[in-house]
Amino acid sequence: MKVAISIPDHLFRAADRTAKRLRVPRSQLYRRALEAYLKRAERPDVTERLDAVHAKKRNGPDEAWLAHGLEALRRSEWED
């Protein structure tokens, strides 16, 4: 399908140079760029993914890790 779009001159020139350097037609460069952009846009945002992970966690520290850390401190040279 053919589509007409408007882009700034500097972007057109940069795309033209890149297409020549890669030895691909401009239309193929635009297609690849659009595919890559859409693939990234479909993925959940990193912040959204981290929020989802942290929402599943309990509000307090993990008791086993806390006990392990305290025991390591007791055995360390830091104690007086």
C-alpha positions, 0 to 999 in steps of 0.5 A: 500500500502506498501512503503519503506522509509529511516529515521535516526536511532534516528528517527526510535527508537523514533517512535518505543518507541512512538508506543509501548507507544501508543500501536499501530503498527509502521505503524499506527503511521507513517500513523497518523503522515503523515496524521497530517503533510499533513493536516497542510501543506495544510493549508495556512501559518499563515503569508499568512493568516495575509497578506491577512487580512491586505491587505483588510484593508484600509491604515488609522485608522478606523475613528469611533475608532479614534473618540471614542479614542479621546473622551475617552482621553478628558474625562480622568484624563490625561488632564491638 
